[in-house]
Amino acid sequence: MVGVVAALVLVVAPLPLAPDALAAPGARTCVTSQLQQVPGVQDLSGSVPVVFIHGINSGAAIWDVSSGGSIAGQAALVKGVTAWTFDYSHQSLEWVNKPTIGPSFASAISCLARASGHKVIIVAHSMGGLAAQYAVGYPGSPAAGQVAELITIGTPYRGSALLTAMQDVISGLEATSGNPDETALAEALLSACAGVVTHTGQNPCALVAVPRSPVGTALEEDSPEIQQLPPWPTGLPVLDTAGDIRIQVGIAPLTFSHDFGDVPVSLNSATAHDTAGQAVVQHCSVTETIWQVVHSPGGCFHTRLPNDPKIVAAVLGAIRADLASSRVYLRTTATQGFMTGFRLYMPPCSSAEDCPLALVPAADLGTPGLSLCCSMALSGMHWSSWTLSEATGTGTFFIATTSSSSIPVRVSLSQPVQVCGRKYWSRAELTSLGSNTAPSPYHGLFDTPLAVINDPPCPP
């Protein structure tokens, strides 16, 4: 066997993740009664998994996966992404440390990360964000270190002021409440909901049942349960998104208007743990009455946020931005030759010759004839694995001379480096799988560590 270490000529392009080239045995075994894949075009192996988790008194249906225009449906169509939903609807009025919530979610995250070779992006609505916090942080969690980013939508990091006020009103403690505005809102909603037959997640009347559930006390403002959640992993990017509605409370002339967040979750609570930059807030400018909030809440209402255009755009933008930081790319030969342009490397190509990988030795190698960029290439690559630290596959090493040679090789890529704001493989170890030998003057290429060449201009 003959070994080669070479520098790859790589052009900015999304990481190649073709199902038939990268499919790993058992990739589908992550599917459970709780974890389901959103229909898309990408196989799990080699993809970046994005898992959507719902919140309190809800279910996976909130993501409307049957619609290609939904937030989950659009995520599933992003190249290189697989989208998933995690459902704990049968336990959604329990606290997040319940085995079927936080720990089960941690197992799902771990499975997706192992099967894909990439860290997982979590999109969490409401209490789903707290379930994610528990899943990635509890001692011995299999999800530890397996999450690339958490994007939350209306997550009550500090609990719900409205639920706290409802508890006080139901218990007859409203006179001692420390938040008179929320108390007035709670009284108005409890009164209005008494005449509403259907209490669904699409209106705040579904909250009436929450104070009497196990999670009702846990989600009170700054509750012991919230304070006892495991600490956030150091360095985990968290992007908060939230809604903000101005509501008119009372009966004229004794009325007042106040910004109540998305109603169940205040703006302060929903944006209390943003570490990825400025939180994204959708402000609804039209003041709503209690009747409107109960019967026809606007896009800023808690359960409407996953469908709000601004929130959807922010979530999808964060997912796409995260792809660059969670991938290692290849620079490839351009259509007209190296340094003349950029093209995508997306195996499997329609034919092996459609996407060759050019090998360029260091300028100071001292071997005559090796300065031509396109006289060597890899083609017909089939990748058996592709992770953030290494990639392995087989293909054909072509050497174009007066008598061209082709050598079947095993390729191992390693040592990613940061270039043009992205990570690229900097070294390739080639092992000959045949009896052919490289013609002169290419003998010097073998068993010779080659330096990383200077990069071409960054693409626009």
HELIX and SHEET records of a PDB file:
HELIX    1   1 PRO A   19  LEU A   22  1                                   4    
HELIX    2   2 ALA A   27  CYS A   30  5                                   4    
HELIX    3   3 ALA A   60  TRP A   63  5                                   4    
HELIX    4   4 ILE A   71  ALA A   76  1                                   6    
HELIX    5   5 SER A   89  GLN A   91  5                                   3    
HELIX    6   6 GLY A  102  SER A  116  1                                  15    
HELIX    7   7 GLY A  128  GLY A  137  1                                  10    
HELIX    8   8 ALA A  161  SER A  171  1                                  11    
HELIX    9   9 GLU A  174  THR A  176  5                                   3    
HELIX   10  10 PRO A  180  CYS A  193  1                                  14    
HELIX   11  11 PRO A  204  ARG A  212  5                                   9    
HELIX   12  12 PRO A  214  ALA A  218  1                                   5    
HELIX   13  13 PRO A  224  GLN A  227  1                                   4    
HELIX   14  14 LEU A  267  ALA A  270  1                                   4    
HELIX   15  15 ILE A  290  HIS A  295  1                                   6    
HELIX   16  16 HIS A  302  ASN A  307  5                                   6    
HELIX   17  17 PRO A  309  SER A  325  1                                  17    
HELIX   18  18 ALA A  352  ASP A  354  5                                   3    
HELIX   19  19 ALA A  363  LEU A  365  5                                   3    
HELIX   20  20 TYR A  442  LEU A  445  5                                   4    
SHEET    1   A 3 GLY A   3  ALA A   6  0                                        
SHEET    2   A 3 ARG A 422  SER A 432 -1                                        
SHEET    3   A 3 VAL A 328  TYR A 329  1                                        
SHEET    1   B 6 GLY A   3  ALA A   6  0                                        
SHEET    2   B 6 ARG A 422  SER A 432 -1                                        
SHEET    3   B 6 SER A 405  VAL A 419 -1                                        
SHEET    4   B 6 ALA A 391  ILE A 399 -1                                        
SHEET    5   B 6 MET A 376  TRP A 386 -1                                        
SHEET    6   B 6 LEU A 357  ALA A 358 -1                                        
SHEET    1   C 7 LEU A  35  GLN A  37  0                                        
SHEET    2   C 7 VAL A  81  PHE A  86 -1                                        
SHEET    3   C 7 VAL A  48  ILE A  53  1                                        
SHEET    4   C 7 VAL A 120  HIS A 125  1                                        
SHEET    5   C 7 VAL A 147  ILE A 153  1                                        
SHEET    6   C 7 VAL A 238  ILE A 251  1                                        
SHEET    7   C 7 LEU A 254  ASP A 259 -1                                        
SHEET    1   D 7 LEU A  35  GLN A  37  0                                        
SHEET    2   D 7 VAL A  81  PHE A  86 -1                                        
SHEET    3   D 7 VAL A  48  ILE A  53  1                                        
SHEET    4   D 7 VAL A 120  HIS A 125  1                                        
SHEET    5   D 7 VAL A 147  ILE A 153  1                                        
SHEET    6   D 7 VAL A 238  ILE A 251  1                                        
SHEET    7   D 7 VAL A 280  THR A 289  1                                        
END                                                                             
